[in-house]
């Protein structure tokens, strides 16, 4: 696909990926005719139940798998172009880091893998370790790190080479609420610095808070896509916030508020929760099979 838009970090067109199951030619379709765009500078959520095709889609973006059909372009290049990989940062769902390394040694290892020049490399390593809040633990072996600390040092290795696109696969899985909040804060800081971030998560409330856009997959097919506000808005429904209403007046909520002298504090489209939308779209896609 030529002439990719400069506004899109990722452009996927008709992506299909099949895996052979046996020598008789039976194949499993992991991703089925997926078309998706991820604008630059946004936080994009990629959601779906287990087996929905999220990991396969990410592996195609990373150039680890080739599409059976269709195209995938990342940062204006074909996803299997080795040159584009240096512009991507990646934190897998369950990183198997060498436990005998210290945090600093781990980040240095990945900095060298990414081809960072020696000049300025140590300063950059110290900078990203500080950025994720692990300066005090940087010289501790990661075998002694908590789950939250592992995810944060994993994020440091993913961004040490200053990538344009950062892919985070379940970055808060198994992390306690405090550590999870820290990682969300770091994701938002990445966005503020101009990075494009792709996040997969099973924590739908968290995805709703952190993501600008959401794509939902089921059985390899796209079942919903758009901005969070677009997806959760309920057409025609309104929510009202009223100040000063006493408890006994709740039963009169349907009456005209102005006649009773209460001020309408806010009004706008009613939002359903993302978890409601997610389950609704998954059920619809299953019924349509």
Secondary structure, DSSP 8 states (H G I E B T S, - for coil): --S--TTEEEEEEEEEEEEE-STT--EEEEEEEEEEEEETTSEEEEEE-TTSSHHHHHHHHTTSS--SEEEEEETTEETT-HHHHTTEEEE-TT----TTSBHHHHHHHHHHHTT--STTHHHHHHHHHHHTT-GGGTTSBGGG--HHHHHHHHHHHHHTT--SEEEEESTTTT--HHHHHHHHHHHHHHHHTT-EEEEE-S-HHHHHHH-SEEEEEETTEEEEEEEHHHHHEEEEEEEEEESS--GGGGGGTTS-GGGGT--EEEEEEEE--HHHHHHHHHHHHHHT-
